C-alpha cells in the first residue's frame, strides 16, 4: 500500500512540474474538456447532469492548475491574504463552479422540493461567505464572481521576469525578497517599534488593494454591497411567495441590482481599478434579465426564434446550427438563467 501511495505522490509531483513549465499547452487540454460538455448534451441519458458534471470538472481542473502555476510563480501579493480569507474564497469559488451540477443532481434524486432546498442551502452559504469577506477583510470589499478569478497565464512569465525590478524596489523600501521562496522580509534596521508593528510583510504600491474609503462615503458602498449580497435570498423569498415566474419577484431583483449599482456609481471615486472592473461586469450582467422569466417567456423568446430562423433560412450552411441552438435555448434558459447566477 505504501508503494502505491509513493507512486501516486511521484506522479503528482511530475504533473505539478509539467503544469508549472507548460501553462500554454495545458490550456488546450482544458479547453477540450470544456467543449466536451457541450457535445455530450442530448447524446446520452441524463445528459444534462453528465454534461454539467464534465463542465464543472473542467472548471475545477482549470482552477487547480491555476493554483499550481500561482505557487510556482509566487509573488508578493500571494502572501497578502490571510489563510482563512484564502480558504473561504476557495470554498466559494468551488461552490460557484459546482452549483448547477449540484442543483441538477438534487432534482434528479429528490425532485423539485429537494432541488429548491439545495438551492436555498447553497445561496445561504454563499451569502454568509461573502458577508464574512466584506466585513472582516479589508482587502475584499467587492466580492468578484467567482471570488478567485481565472489566472491570466500570459502575464505569469512577465511577472516572473519583473521579479528583479520588484527586488530592487523592495531594497529601496527597506525590505528584501528571498531568492528561493520569494517571500518578502523587512530589514532589521527598518523595522518599526514593537507597539506599531503589524507583523505582516511590506507590500509594494501595486500590491496594495484599497478598501472603501470612508472619506468618500464608505458606509454607502458597504450598503451597496450588502444589497447585492442579500439579493439572491430576497429573490428566493419572493419566488416562494409569488411563484417562480412572477413579475413581482423579477422586478424586485431588478430593483435591488439597480439600487446597488446606483450607490456604487454615486461613489465611484472611492473604488480601485479592479473594483471598477467588477462593477462594469455587474452592469453588463443586467442584460441577463432579457433571458430570465417571465420577460423571456413573454418577449425575448419570440424575438430570438425569429432571428435564428431568419439566419437559418437566408444564410447558407447555418440552418442546422440555428435549429440546434433553437432547440437547446429552452433548456439553457431553464437551467442557467436564474436571478442569483450573477
N, C-alpha and C positions, 0 to 999 in steps of 0.2 A: 504493500500500500504506500509506503514512504517513497518507493521508487517512482510510482505513478505521480504522486504529488510533486516530487522533484522534477520529473519530466514536464509536467504542466507548468511549473514555475519557470523552467528554462524556455519553454515555448512562449510563455507570456513575455519574458524578457526580450526574446528575439522579436516578437511582434511590436513591443514598445520601441525598440531600436529602429525597426523598419518604418514605423509610423512617424517617428521623430525626424528621420532623414528623408522621407519621401512624402511630404504633405500634398504635393501636386498629383502624384499617381494615385494616392488614396482617394482623392475627390472623384475619380472616375468610378471606382468601386462603389462608393456611397451613392452616387447618382444612379447607377444601375439598380441598386437595391431599392431606391425610392421609386423609380419608374416601374419596377416590377409590381408594386402595389396597384398601379393603375390598370395594368394588363390583367391582373387576377380578377378584378371586379367583374362580376357577371359571368365568369367562366366556370366556377365550381360552386357547390352547395355552400351556404353560409358565406358567400364571397365577401359580403360587407365586413364581417368580423375578421375574416382572414386577411383581406387586403388592408384593413386598418391596422391589424397586428403587424404586418410587414412594414407598413409606413411608420408605425411607432417605433419598431425595432431599428429601422434605418435612421430615424432621428436620434434615437439613443446611441446608435453607433457613431454618428457624427459628433454627438455631444461628448462621448467618452474619448474619441480620438482628439477632439479639440483640447480636452484636459491634458492628454498625454503631450501634445505639442506645446501647450502652455507651460507645463512643468519643465519640458526640455529647453525652452527658451524663456526661463523665468526672468521677470523684470521686477523693478522696484514696486510697481503697482500691485503685484500679486500678494505682497505682504501687508498691504494697507487695510485689508478686510479682516475682521475678527473671525475666528473659526466658526462660531455659532451663526454669524451672518452668512458666511460662505455655505455652510451646510443647509441653512434654511433656503437659500437661493437654489441650491442643487435640488432640494426636495420639490420646490415649486416648479422648477424647470422640468424635472422628470414627470411630475403630475400633469403639466401642460402638454407634454408630448404624448402621454398615455391616456389622456382624459376621454377622448372619443371612443377608443377601444374599450375602456372600462365601462362606459355607458352602453355600448352595443352589447357587450358580454352580459351585463346585468339585465338588459332587455331580453336576451335570448334565454337566460336562466330563470329569472324571477318575474318576467313580464313587465307590463307598463308601470305598475306601482313600485316594483323593485328598481326599475330604471330611474324613476324620479327620486326615490330615496337616495340612491347613489349620487345622483346629480346634486342634491342638496348637501350631502356629506362633502363632496369634492369642493363645492363652492364655499362652504363654511371653512374648510381647511385653507383654501386659497385666500379667503378674506382675512382670517386670523394671521396667516403668514405675512401678508402684505401690510397689515396693521403693525405687526411687530417690526418689520423692516423700516417703515416710515417713521415710527415713533421712537424707536430705540437706537437707530444707527444714523448718524448724521451724513454718511456717505450715500444713503439711499433715501431720496426724498420724492422721486418719481419712479415707481416700480415699472420697469420695462416688461414687455411681453414677447418672449419669456424673460424671466428675471436675469438669466445669464444668456446673452445673445450669442449667436454663432461667431466663432473666431474668424477674423479676417486673416487667413493664412498667407496671403500675398505680402502682408506687411510684417510678418514674423521675422523673416530674414533681414528686412530693412531695420527693424528694431534691434535685432542682434548686432548688426553692423554699426548701429549707432551707440552701442554699449560703451565704446571708448570715449565718445563725447560726454555721455552721462557720467562716466567715471571721473573725467576731468572736472565736470561741473560740480559733482559731489565733493571733490577735493577742495574746490574753491569755497564750497558751502560748509566746510568743516566736517566732512564725512568721507569714508572710503567704501568701495564696493569690493567685497571678497571675490576673488577670481573664480573660485570653484563653485560656490553656491549662488553667487550673485546677490547675496544679502548685503544690505547697507548697514554699516556700523559707524556710529558717531565717534569722532576723535575725543580722546580723554580731555584734552585741553579746551575743547569747545563744548563740553557738557555743561548744562545749566545747573543751578543749585538743586539740592535734594527736594526742596519744597515745591519747585516749579517743574520737576521732571514728569514727563508723560510715559516714559519707558517704551516709547514707540520709535521705530527708525525714522530718520528725517526723510522727507519727500521733496522731489523737485517740483517746480511750478506746474509742469504738465500732469503730474500725478495727483494733484490736489483737486478734488471734486467738491465744489461749493454746495452747501445745502441751501435752505431757504433763508435768505437774508431778512431778518425781522425788520430792518430799516425800510424795506420795500414791501411791507405787507406780508410777512411770513405766515401770520395766522390765516390770512385769506387763502394762501397757497396750500396750507395744510388742510383747510376745509375743502378746497377744491379736490385734493387727492382723496380725502375721506369720502366725498360724494362718489367719486369714480370707483373706489374700492367697495363701497356698500351697494352700488348699483345692481350687481348680479343678485344679491339676496332680496333686495326690494322688488326687482323684476320677477323673481320666482314667487314671492308672496302675492304679487298682483296676478300672475298667471294662475296660481292656486285659487285666488278669489274670483277672478272674472273669466278664466278659461285660457287655454294655451294659444288661441288665435284671436285674442281680444284686442280691440283698438286701444282700450284703456291701458293695458299692460305695455303695449307698443309705444304709446305716446309718453307714458311715464318714464320708460327707459330712455327715449329720445330726449326728453326734457332734462333728465339728470345728466346725460352726456353734454347737452348744451350749457347747462349751468356750470359744470366743471370746467369746460373749455373756456367759457366766458371769463371765469375768475382767473384762469391762468393767463389769458391774453391781456387782461387788465393789469397784470403784474409781471409781464414778460421780461422786464429788465432785470428781475431777480433770478432768472434761470440761467444755468450754464448752457454751453453749446450742446452737450449730449441730451440735456433735459429738453431743449427746444426741438431736437430731432424727434424725441419720443412724443412731444406734443404735436408735431406735424403728422406723425404716424396715426395718432388718435383722431386727428381731423380727417385724414383720408379714410379711416375705418368707418366714418359715418356713412360712406357710400354703401356699406353692407346693409343698411336699413332698407335699401331698394330691393334686396333679395330676402327679406325676412317677412314672415307672415304677420299680419294679414295684408300688408301692402303688396307683397309679391303675388298673392293669390288673386288680388283684385285688379292690379295694374301691370306689374312687371312681367308676369308670365306670358301674357299675350304679346307684349312688345318683343320679348326675346324670341318667342316662337316665330313671329312674323319675320324678324331679322334673320334667323338661321334658315328658315325655309326660303327666303329670298336669295340668300347666299348659295344655298344648295341647288336651287333651280336655275340660277343665272351664271354662276362661276363654275367653269369646268373642273372636274375631279374633286369637288368639295361636297357633293351630295351625300355620300356615305358618312363622311366625317360630321357633317352638320346633323344628320339624323341620329348618329351615335351620341353626340353631345346633347341633343334634344331629349333623347331617352334617358340620359343619366342625370339631367338637371333636377327633376323632382327628387331623386334620391339624395343628391348633394344638398339641395335646399333643406330637406327634412333632417339630414344628419349633421350638417356643419353650421348652418346659419342660425345659431341660437343668439340671443341677445348678449349672453355672457361670454361668448367666444372671444371677444375683443377686450 
